Amino acid sequence: MLDRERPYDGQPWTDGGERGKNEVTKITMRDLRDCIIRACYESSALSPKDYPKSIYELDFNQIDILAVVQSLLCWVEKYMEISPSGLK
């Protein structure tokens, strides 16, 4: 499953397809950290007004890790300025 040589599935909208072929560029390690944190908050099912002040206060037993991964990849695309919706 995590074989780096595995083929892409060809679907344009998935990280396993065409979007997954993009190389990560134009972001820093700090940007990547911020993308991960944003993804965790977004995947928490809380509204932004209810986000805790610390990521450590999120209930990770209630968060779908694959939702975090999908959100993370969307944020990375936004930071790379290749997302159709742009950076918000």
N, C-alpha and C positions, 0 to 999 in steps of 0.2 A: 504494500500500500504506500509506503513512503520511499519507494525506489525513485531516485531522481531521474532515471532514464525511462520511466513509464511514459506511454504515449498520452497526449492530450486528447480529450474526448471529441473535440471539434465543435462543440456548442459554443457559439460566440459570447454568450452572456455569463458563462461560468468560469470560476477560477481554475477548473479542470479543462477548460476549453481555450478559446482564443484570448480571452482576458487574462488567463493564467500564464500566457506566454510572455507578457510584458515584463521587461527587466525593471527592477526598482531603481529609479534614478531621481535626482533633484530633491532628495530628502536627507535629513541628518538622522543620526541615532536618536537625538532628542525628539525629532518629529515622529519617528517610529514609536517611541515611548508614549508620546501624546496620543497617537492613533490608537494604541492598545488601551489606554485609559479611557478615551472617548468611547471605544467599542464596548468596554465593560459597562460603563454607565448606560449607554444606549440599550444594551441587551438586558438590563436589569428589570425592565417593564415598569420602571418608575417614571413619572413625568419629570422634566428637568427641574421644576420648582421643588421637587421632593428628593433630589439627589443629596446624599449625605456629603459632608465636607471632605471626608476621607474615603478613598477607594476601599480601605480596610473595613469600612462599615457596610459595604454591600454584602448581601447574603448570596454567596457563590453557590450555595446548595440549590438556589432558585434560578440560577442563570444557565441557559443552554450554551455550552461551550462552542457548538457549531454556529450559533447566532453571533457569538463574539468574533469568531473567525471571519464570518461573512461581513460583519460590520467593520472589522479591522481592515479587510481588503478594500472595502469601499472608501474608508478614510485614507488609506494609502494612495488610492487612485486620485482622490481629491487633492491631497498634498502634492502629488506628482503633476497635477493639473491636466489629467487625462480623463477625468470623470465627466460624463455628459452634464451632470448637475453642477459642476464646479465646486470650489471650496467655499464652505459656509462657516 
